Amino acid sequence: MNINDIINEESQYVIDEILTGADSRIKTYPYREESQGNFIIDVDDDQKDIHVKYQVTFSLVGNANEKVYSIAFKLKGGEYSDMTGFGIQFRILATISKIVKEQVAIYDPNVLTFQPVKASGEKGNRRMSLYLQYVKGGAGEDFDAFIIGNKEKVNVEKRNPSFPIVNGYQDVETIQDIVTQVTYYGGHYQTDLHSSDPDFEKFSSSQWGGFFKQGSREGSYELTNSARRFVDWMFSYDDLVYVQGNNEPNPYDVPNEPTTRQTGVDAPIQRVGGDTSHTVTAMMGTFEHFLQSEIYGNPEFEILEPFYETVKTLNDFSELRSRANTNLSVVRSSAQAERLREIIEAIDNLKRKYGEYSQRYGMNENEILNEVEKNLLDLIG
């Protein structure tokens, strides 16, 4: 067993232990509830000479009927922007996961929302995935997680909330695609009408992650903190068009403001960026080997062949699917729409096959473990 296998095995054990909450064999720190929803964790670690207190808050936000609860933690007396020490992080996470599990049992929330702390100057948010898992693990199996903006915020949402979902359970990837478009790319959806039309509706988000439905009539305005409810509102309209935002990765040419009902413009899917070299045989067990051995040349995936030179990673294929789904909402040509649907279906099939391939070769693509592995490699490097 090589060092990566050992690290992955140990990392998986640690993550599994964190997510079991109260039943975890990882020793949690003692904590107490000072006031409703306000917890203090006492960290007394003589070995590491760390003696501090952490404050965890579990508070209702927004419309009380939606039952959305915000989770935050920090060093007591510090700021929420302060980073926590990695050396005690796992025990802290196990403790917070236990608190979340207890609070979910008491309040039965529909949405748990939190903002992972990002290091100064960091473009992404390397701790976001780890924090996402401990909150989702505490919430339970009936919850899905959605990333808002550029990993600034996370919603962990119940699949069957207490508020009405008129159009039924929605696909997680579809919700995430739409949330990415409106919170990260800066785009919005609107009915295919002029903004002065009395039946006009616009669906957008705020900088802090709330979601809006706004009409042309004065007072026609609704707000939700739930990504699932926001998408459910949209599914009640069959004439929505997507208006691109300033951060669109591959913008295409469509009118931003229709003056009359649009006749439509074909907006063909565009290739994503990536490494164009592909001259060596990939190592067995890698995603590159999976492409070479099971995808390239396979007639099931012929529709994807035009993209093989630029689409090289699982994330690239996810981006390609997202763009195909976006363009599907604006094309008017039936042939182009069918092509986009075939691209989406082929990528979904590719992901299923990769899941089978990963099980055969024991690969673990969990983003959390990759993050833990990097930290451990940094420590022994």
Secondary structure, 3 states (H helix, E strand, C coil): CCHHHHHHHHHHHHHHHHHCHHHCCCCCCCEEEEECCEEEEEEEECCCCEEEEEEEEEEEECCHHHCEEEEEEEECCCCCCCCCCHHHHHHHHHHHHHHHHHHHHHHCCCEEEECCCCCCCCCCCCCHHHHHHHHHHHHCCCEEEEEECCCCEEEEEECCCCCCCCCCCCCHHHHHHHHHHHHCCCCEEEECCCCCCCCCEEEEECCCCCEEEEECCCCCEEEECCHHHHHHHHCCCCCEEEECCCCCCCCCCCCCCCCCCCCCCCCCCCCCCCCCCCCCCCCCCCHHHHHHHHHCCCHHHHHHHHHCCCCCCHHHHHHHHHHHHHHHCCCCCHHHHHHHHHHHHHHHHHHHHHHHHHHHHCCCCCHHHHHHHHHHHHHHC
